[in-house]
Amino acid sequence: MTNPSQYVTFNDGNTIPQLGFGTWKLRGDDCYTAVRTAIDTGYRHIDTARIYDNEEPVGRAVADAIAAGDVEREDLFITTKLWNDDHDKAPEAFEASLTRLGLDYVDAYLIHWPFPAQNAYVRAWEDLIRIQGVGRVRSIGVANFYEETLDELLEKTGVVPVMNQVELHPGFSQASLRAYHDEHEILTEAWSPLGRGDSLNEQAVTRVAEEVGATPAQVVIAWHLALGNIVIPKSGTKARIEENFAALDVALTDAQIEAITALDADGGRSYNDPREWPELES
């Protein structure tokens, strides 16, 4: 099928489909089937990580989709991530991820968490810069970083991450962090974009869904896209995978976008605060 994905451009000139497919909690054959379904649906951006324990089935699904003629490798954007206990051995961890994925390169490699208590993220970032320099990864970025840690990366290396993947959903739109990103030409990528599903029951969301003739999930994804976020909803269900992708066709008015953003007044973070997590083991 023709891929209607809309693309956004990184500060390094590379592009990424704004709507991607997340794979957290998908494992084994379920992960394989979901990724094949996502590619068949039209997704061209697949997000995984070492800690998800699913790089192998993601890579197998990608390889089989390419072998079947469903897609070409250069049309796909594959992201994986460096886990916390690998900050001091990023080159080895990266090569292990490539092996599990069965790929010659990935499109983006991210530091998964800053882990400030360990304080090794600058060294890890320097290693990612070197990995990018030899052409095994096209773009490098971070996840769950906040202003102070981003400031330190910029001050110590001068290399700006292409994106920061953070918890972001209605009720927690991260307005100040998104403003920081805009100022430094860092793209914002949203994980848990549906707020663990809680966002789908918000009155502001269901009202907009009725107004535009879309599902609540499609409305929330369209809200992310309208804010300029890269967004990676996850599902293991074919119907939901297709439903989420169809959010590309949902247009919201400024008033509808503002009504959903206003949920910040009553919302907040649902997961760990990267300023405090993880703690060092005693």
Protein Blocks (a to p, Z undefined) as FASTA:
>chain_A
ZZfbdcdddfkopacdfbdcdfehiacjllmmmmmmmmmnopabdcddfklopmmmmmmm
mmmmmmnopacfklpccdddddfklmmmmmmmmmmmmmmnopabdfbdcdfbgolmnopm
mmmmmmmmmmmmnopafbdcdehiafklmmmmmmmnopacfbdcddddehiaolmmmmmm
mmnopacddehklonolmmmpmklmmmmmmnopafklmmmmmmmmnopacddddfbfklm
mmmmmmmmpccdfklmmmmmmmmmmgccfbdcfklpccddZZ
